[in-house]
Amino acid sequence: MMHFNDVTGLLGMALALAVLASRIPGLSRMSRTRRGWLPAAIFMAVLLPLGGLPLAGYVRGATGDLSITALVLLGASLLHTRFGWMVLPGRDKLLLLVMVAAAGFYPLALGWGEYDPYRLGYGSYWLLAYLLGLALLAAWKGMPAITFTLAAAVLAWSVGWSESTNLWDYLLDPLVSIYAAFAAAAQGMRYLRTGRASKAGATNPRA
């Protein structure tokens, strides 16, 4: 009988593979209905046994479990693909927060300094208080994506959602951190291009 942690880990990885596969270039030519059902078909396919273990299980063995932050982003992407729903307002701010947090966390956790913040994830009241304050601040500033993700991560950690007992593993993982860095960079490039285009239009107005 599979352990609860194995079930949630496999389902999370299956979700990731389904969303990623549905973004393969060329699939945009499919009808919206077919594109909407494609993630569901892939989700089921990667959970089928292959040599005694589902494909999602092999990938999970290589990457480990995804963080709750990654699952929230993937779930929002899936709902947008399937139904066209924008269920994660403030997504860009959440990605920026992930990028900043990862930039400060991983170097220290890998031994680049004398202090290891990873130890705080084992039930530190300071970390929990900080996350509570950050969630309340995000709610006050109108950033529901950050508030929801922090609350979901702490709740999942409190019930032992994944194999890890460290809260940091519910907040961050290497894959979502890398994705956040690229997404933030792409957003910055779009902002720069838009700014340059606006300045060019103001400098050379059409008659």
Salt bridges, closest charged atoms under 4 A:
ASP6 OD1 - ARG60 NH1 3.14
ASP65 OD1 - ARG60 NE 2.50
ASP92 OD1 - ARG91 NH1 3.54
GLU163 OE2 - ARG60 NH2 3.42
